[in-house]
Amino acid sequence: MLDFDVVNPTRILFGTSHYPMVPNLIKQHTAKKKIMIAYGGGSIFKNGIFEKVTNPLSDFEIVQFGGIEANPQFSTLMKAVELCKKEDIDFVLAIGGGSVIDGVKFICGATKYAGDPWDVLLRKENCVFKEAISFGTVLTLPATGSEANSGAVISRDELQEKRTMGGPLFFPKFSLCDPTAVASLPKRQIANGIVDAFMHTLEQYLTFPTDNLLQEREAEAILSTLLEIGPKVLEDPSNYKWASNLMWTATHALNGNLRCGVPTDWATHMIGHELTALFGIDHARTLAIIAPRLYKNQFDNKFEKLVQYGKQVFLLSGEKNDIATLAIEKTEQFFQSLGIETTISAYTKDCTGVSSSIQARFIERGWLKMGEKQAIEPKDVFDIVQASI
């Protein structure tokens, strides 16, 4: 078992009964009576979540900031940063899914940053968020686990860039997770959330066998649960049993527990981010595109874990090589069963040069060795993307 150091300070309030607690939760982190509420496209007004959250907040002056995109845009978030500075905001409440929460993490750090916040995302020398205003979340879309971790991904379309950020400053102070919100989601978003949680788990599991048996069993439990409930949530998102299990499973997929004492990969995410930056493909769908091809490319390096995955999660038996091969096929079939296309060409007609372009980006950034064994090189990135077209 590898050494690890883990802290997760986020308070999780799961279920439908916690909305009256929100004012006191906020008061624990700010003495001011003015807060910002940040959200996305406005669905929270249609499904009643905004009213549930704000009705108990009558003692607060609320500054609203809406329009945070599915891939939160740097230019949009900087408008929120300016508003926070103008209104002297020191607490933000994010209401939405992972994109809104990711965006709020950036807003909270950038508000306290004197320089150009994009330099922080570029990881320029001595450029780092050293302080941040506090924030909480009300989760409406189970997918990314951002409600229970300190990471975020920010896009900048004019540069065709998608960059990550994070650190101890960016754990939510609290997250209210209400599974009834799932009922109002479009099926596309539900399917994306299922794949997102599944892939977050695989990135921390599908590497090589370890002696951390608890983490391996936890990962397999998450994967098995998603296989069981995924189609059921899509069929009936108003079913509280299925919706609540999806929301809690997605939180566990990326709250920091699965990475404890085990090797992790994340190369699928790194390549997938480029497909979003270049073509605007939904994040989860880029993962569904890349993962099967990456697993085939790294078949030998991941062989023993592929066999374990096939046996434990898909209950396969037979020759090891057949189990490993079929495990990859069944993973892609699961994504497709949720209505998700698993090729780049299904989302864009112009794939010319995409493999070379992404390979060049990785070389330019110095991303020369990736994956749990540092075995994925730019030439492999080219082959994986080419096979994904």
C-alpha positions, 0 to 999 in steps of 0.5 A, a space after each residue: 500500500 502506498 503512503 498517503 495523506 488525506 483530509 476532506 473538510 467538506 460537510 455533506 448534508 444529504 437529502 431533502 430536509 437540510 435547506 433550513 440549515 443553510 443560513 446558519 451554515 453560511 453564518 459560520 463562514 462570514 459575518 456579512 449579510 451580503 452573499 453571492 449566489 452563482 448558478 448556470 443556465 437558470 434551471 434552478 428557477 424552473 425546478 424550484 431549487 432556487 426558492 428552496 435555497 433562498 426562502 430561508 435566506 431572508 436575512 441576507 442580501 443576495 447578489 446573483 450571478 448566472 450564466 456559468 457554462 457547462 465548461 465554465 469559461 474564464 471570461 464569464 468567471 472573470 465577470 463574477 470576480 469583478 462583481 465580487 470585488 465591487 460588492 465586497 463579497 466574501 461568501 459564494 453559494 454555488 447552486 448547480 452541477 460540477 461546472 458551476 461548482 468548479 467555476 465558483 472555486 476559480 471565482 473564490 481564488 481569483 477574487 483574492 488574487 492580485 495578478 492575472 488568474 490565468 497565469 495560475 492555471 498555466 502554472 507559471 512560476 510563483 503564480 498561485 492562489 494563496 487565499 480564497 473567499 469561502 463558498 458552499 454548494 447546493 448540488 443539482 447534478 451528480 457527476 463530477 464530485 466537485 461538491 466534495 473535492 478541491 479540484 476544478 477545470 476551467 475553459 478558455 475557448 478563445 485559446 482552445 484551452 482547458 486547464 485544471 486548478 485546485 488545492 486545500 483552499 478550494 474544498 466547499 465549506 458545506 455541500 447540500 446534496 438533494 437527489 430530487 433535483 435529478 428528476 428535472 435533469 435532461 437525460 443527456 446530463 444524467 447519462 453524462 453524470 453516470 459516465 463521469 462517475 464511472 470514469 473517475 473511478 476507473 482512473 483511480 482503479 484501472 492501473 495495476 493490482 495493489 495490496 490496498 484491498 479496501 480501496 480496490 473493493 470500494 472502487 469495484 463497488 462503485 463501478 458495480 453500482 453504476 452498472 446496476 442503477 445507470 439505466 434505471 436512473 435514465 428510465 425514471 429519474 424521479 425514483 428517489 432510490 435510484 437518484 439518491 444512489 447515483 448522487 452518493 456514488 458520484 460523490 464517492 467516486 471523486 471525494 479523495 477516498 479512492 486514491 488513498 494508497 493506490 496508483 492513479 492514471 488520469 491520462 484519459 482525462 488529459 486527452 479528453 480535455 483537449 477534445 472539449 477544448 477543440 470541439 466542445 464535446 461534453 466532458 463525459 463523452 470525451 472520456 467515453 471516446 478515449 478510455 476504450 482506445 487508451 485501454 487497448 493501447 496500454 493493454 499489456 501495462 494494465 493487463 492484470 487489472 483489466 482481468 481483475 476488473 472483468 472478473 470482479 465488476 462484469 463477472 467474467 470467466 475464462 482465459 485471462 486474455 479474453 477477460 481483459 479484452 471483453 472488459 474493455 468491450 463491455 465498458 464501451 457497450 455500457 457507455 453506448 447503452 446510455 445513449 453516448 456515442 464513442 467516436 470523435 467523428 460522431 460529434 464533429 465532421 472535421 477531424 483532420 489533423 486532430 491526432 497531430 494537434 493534440 500530440 503537439 500540445 502535449 509535447 509543447 507543455 512537456 507532458 511527455 510521460 503519463 499514466 500510472 507507469 509513466 508509459 503513455 508518451 506523445 506517440 501513444 497520445 497520437 495513436 489513441 486519438 487516431 483510433 478514436 476518430 
